[in-house]
Amino acid sequence: MLVHPWDAPLDDSEWRGWLDAHDFGQLAVNGLPGEPPSVQPLHFAYDAERGEALGHLARPNPLWPALEANPDVLLSVVDDYVYVPGPWQAAPDVPPEHGVPTSFYAAVQLRCTARPVDDPHEKADLLNRQLGRFQPEGGSARAAAGAAPYGRLLSGIRGLRLEVTGVHAKFKYAGNKPGEVQDRIAAGLTGRGAPRDAAARDHLVRRRER
């Protein structure tokens, strides 16, 4: 992923805070010889203190052999994306119809080493940590190896620990445009009011103020 200086995170807290609010992404795994890469949609729980993301997949998932052959994977998360019409992007000294359309988006890519988890007790702990992230209000029984209601289901899944070894983050929100153009884009996003427009505008304004 290309990250221009004006699209880079202002600091680590920016991408960490954004990732804390986004827990669904795409896990990219290198393919076996002669096969293309695999991409798996994944709900995950990111633990910044431990430097890892936790997930789980069904045991029959065809991704496992490729993952075990090469545990270097990429977890990609993208959101707050919008289409920006060309006239909004036009420089102050050119006609609006000469503006170049573009996309805005926030993206975090975690390069990881994948570790399958098969021990029933470790799987139960992993699932409980995920449940604490996704369902902090409770309401569901805790998983425990050999105990109802979920113990008998543990054999049908494999846990997945993704140890983070590198991070690429990008916030593409007109950071290289003059203030007049940024104001025009912000006003356009406010007026259009399409899905994700408010989030994109917030990123543009927040990063400009900082």
C-alpha positions in Angstrom: 0.0 0.0 0.0 1.4 3.4 -1.0 1.4 5.9 1.8 2.3 9.4 0.9 3.7 11.6 3.8 0.4 13.6 3.9 -1.6 10.4 4.2 0.5 8.8 7.0 -0.9 8.6 10.5 -0.2 11.7 12.6 1.1 9.3 15.3 0.5 5.7 16.5 -2.5 6.7 18.6 -4.4 7.7 15.4 -4.3 4.2 13.8 -4.6 2.4 17.1 -7.7 4.4 18.1 -9.2 3.8 14.7 -8.5 0.1 14.7 -10.0 -0.2 18.2 -13.3 0.8 16.6 -12.9 -1.6 13.6 -12.8 -5.3 14.3 -13.7 -6.9 11.0 -11.2 -7.2 8.1 -9.7 -9.5 5.4 -7.0 -12.0 6.2 -4.7 -12.5 3.2 -2.7 -15.7 3.2 -0.1 -16.8 0.6 -1.4 -19.6 -1.6 0.2 -23.0 -1.9 2.4 -23.6 -5.0 0.4 -23.1 -8.1 -2.6 -21.6 -6.3 -3.6 -17.9 -5.8 -3.5 -16.2 -2.4 -6.5 -16.8 -0.2 -8.5 -14.0 1.4 -10.7 -14.7 4.4 -13.2 -12.3 6.0 -12.5 -12.3 9.7 -13.9 -10.8 12.9 -10.9 -10.3 15.2 -10.1 -8.9 18.6 -7.0 -6.7 18.5 -4.9 -6.5 21.7 -2.5 -3.6 21.5 -0.7 -4.5 24.8 0.1 -8.0 23.6 0.6 -7.0 20.0 -1.7 -9.6 18.6 -5.1 -10.1 17.0 -7.3 -13.1 17.9 -9.7 -14.9 15.7 -11.0 -18.4 14.9 -12.2 -20.3 11.8 -14.0 -23.6 11.2 -11.7 -26.6 11.1 -12.7 -27.6 7.5 -11.7 -24.1 6.2 -9.4 -24.7 3.2 -7.2 -21.8 4.3 -5.4 -23.9 7.0 -2.9 -25.8 4.8 -1.7 -22.6 3.1 -1.5 -20.8 6.4 0.6 -23.6 8.0 2.9 -23.7 4.9 3.6 -20.0 5.2 2.5 -18.3 8.5 3.3 -14.8 7.2 -0.1 -13.2 6.6 -1.7 -9.7 6.3 -4.8 -8.6 8.1 -6.3 -5.6 6.2 -9.0 -3.3 7.5 -10.6 -0.6 5.4 -13.5 1.8 6.2 -14.7 5.4 6.2 -14.3 5.3 2.4 -16.1 7.7 0.1 -16.1 8.8 -3.6 -15.0 12.4 -4.1 -16.3 14.1 -7.3 -13.8 15.8 -9.5 -15.3 19.4 -9.1 -14.8 19.2 -5.4 -11.1 18.5 -5.9 -10.4 21.3 -8.5 -7.6 23.6 -7.6 -8.7 27.3 -7.0 -7.3 28.5 -10.3 -8.8 25.9 -12.7 -12.4 25.2 -13.9 -14.4 22.8 -11.7 -14.7 20.3 -14.5 -10.9 19.9 -14.5 -10.9 18.5 -11.0 -9.7 14.9 -10.6 -12.1 12.5 -8.9 -10.6 10.4 -6.1 -11.4 8.1 -3.2 -10.9 8.8 0.5 -10.4 6.0 3.0 -8.8 4.9 6.2 -6.8 1.7 6.1 -4.7 -0.3 8.6 -2.7 -3.4 7.5 -1.2 -5.6 10.1 1.6 -7.9 9.0 1.4 -10.9 11.3 2.8 -14.4 12.0 -0.2 -16.7 12.3 -0.3 -19.3 15.1 -3.1 -21.9 15.0 -4.5 -22.8 18.4 -5.8 -26.4 18.9 -5.5 -27.0 22.6 -9.1 -27.0 23.9 -8.3 -24.9 27.0 -6.4 -22.3 24.9 -9.2 -22.2 22.4 -11.7 -21.6 25.2 -9.6 -18.7 26.6 -9.2 -17.2 23.1 -13.0 -17.4 22.5 -13.7 -15.8 25.9 -11.3 -13.0 25.1 -13.1 -12.4 21.8 -16.5 -12.5 23.5 -15.3 -9.9 25.9 -14.4 -7.6 23.0 -17.6 -8.1 20.9 -20.1 -8.6 23.7 -18.9 -6.8 26.8 -22.5 -6.6 28.1 -22.3 -10.4 28.6 -25.4 -12.5 28.3 -23.6 -15.6 27.0 -22.0 -18.5 28.9 -18.3 -18.7 29.0 -16.5 -21.3 26.9 -14.8 -24.0 28.9 -13.1 -27.2 27.6 -15.3 -30.2 28.2 -18.1 -28.2 29.7 -21.6 -27.3 28.4 -22.8 -25.5 26.5 -19.8 -24.9 24.2 -17.3 -27.5 25.2 -18.4 -30.1 22.6 -18.2 -27.5 19.8 -14.6 -26.6 20.4 -13.4 -29.5 18.2 -15.1 -27.9 15.2 -13.0 -24.8 15.2 -9.3 -23.8 15.3 -8.2 -20.7 17.1 -5.9 -18.2 15.4 -3.4 -16.0 17.1 -1.9 -13.3 14.8 1.3 -11.9 16.3 1.8 -8.4 14.8 5.2 -7.9 13.2 4.5 -4.6 11.3 1.9 -2.0 10.7 1.0 0.1 7.6 -1.7 2.7 8.1 -3.1 5.3 5.8 -5.7 8.1 6.2 -6.3 9.5 2.7 -8.3 12.7 3.3 -7.0 15.6 1.1 -3.9 16.2 3.2 -2.1 17.6 0.2 -4.8 20.0 -0.8 -4.9 23.7 0.0 -7.3 24.9 2.7 -9.8 26.3 0.2 -10.1 22.9 -1.5 -10.4 21.1 1.8 -13.2 23.4 2.8 -15.0 22.8 -0.4 -14.7 19.0 0.0 -15.8 19.2 3.7 -18.9 21.2 2.6 -19.6 18.8 -0.2 -19.5 15.8 2.2 -21.8 17.6 4.6 -24.3 18.4 1.9 -24.3 15.0 0.3 -24.8 13.1 3.5 -24.3 9.7 2.0 -23.2 6.7 4.1 -19.7 7.3 5.5 -19.6 11.0 4.4 -19.8 12.2 8.0 -16.9 10.0 9.1 -14.8 11.0 6.1 -15.5 14.7 6.8 -14.5 14.2 10.5 -11.2 12.7 9.4 -10.5 15.6 7.0 -11.3 18.2 9.6 -9.5 16.5 12.5 -6.3 15.9 10.6 -6.4 19.5 9.2 -6.8 20.9 12.7 -3.8 18.9 14.0 
